[in-house]
């Protein structure tokens, strides 16, 4: 399956500050490990993570408050919601 983050390119882009001001910077895609593809298991993680985020937003919670409620680091929860780490219920 084509990676939903990088759209199969293996790279993601962000705006960063360079010597000449703002510029586009490319990074290896973390979700697919720069391969451009994800397997069935990761695709399931992405779907579960999207559901987790939808539920959190519907309850009006920001990521930091939800992470605190779950007793975890906000970065870990963010990676779960993005499908990079296997989501855990709770």
N, C-alpha and C positions, 0 to 999 in steps of 0.2 A: 504494500500500500504506500502511496506517495505521502511523505511527511507533511502534516498540515501546517507546521510552523514555517518551514523553508520552501514549501511547495515543490520539493524534489531537487532543489538546487544545492543543498548541503550547507548553505550559508544563510545567515540572517544579517540584517543591516540595522544600524543605529546611527543617530547623529551624535558626533563627539566633537570635542574642541581640539583643533590642531594648531599648528604654528600660524596658519593663515585664516584662523577663525573656524566656524562650524564646518564640519565635513562629514560625509558618509563613511562609516567604518564597518567592515565586514567581520563577522565572527563565525566560527564553525557552529552549526546548529547543535544544540545540546540534546534535543529530543531524539534525533536520529543518529547522533554521533557523526555528523557530516556525511552520511551515506545517501541522504535524500529519500530513504525508505524506512518504514517502520513495520514490524511484524504484527501479527494478530493480537499478541498479548499487550503490546504497547498501544495498539489501537483501542483496546478495551480500557486501558488506563486513561487514555485521552477522553473517552466518553464518560467514564466515571468521574474524572476530574472536572469536566464541564458541568456535570450534574451537581457535584459538590459546590462549585462556584455559584451556580444558579440558586441553589438552596440557601447558601450564605447570604447572597445579595438580597434574596426575597425576604430574609429575616432582618435585613437592614444592618448587617454586621460588616465592618471592614475586616480585612484580612488579619490585621494584628489582634483584634479582639477575639476573632474566631480561633486563632492560634493559641491565644492565652487560655481560652475556654477549654481547648483540647489538651493543653499542657505541652505544647510543642513550639518549636522555633518558627517564626513567620516564613522564613525562607523555605523550610521543609514543607509547610502547607502550600506555599506558592508552587513549588515543584510538583506537588501532588495534583493541584488543580490544573497544571499545564501538562500532566501526563508523563513527566520526566521521572518521577518516583511513583511506585505503586501506591495508589490511594488506600487509606484505611478508613473504615467507617468509625463514627464516634461523635 
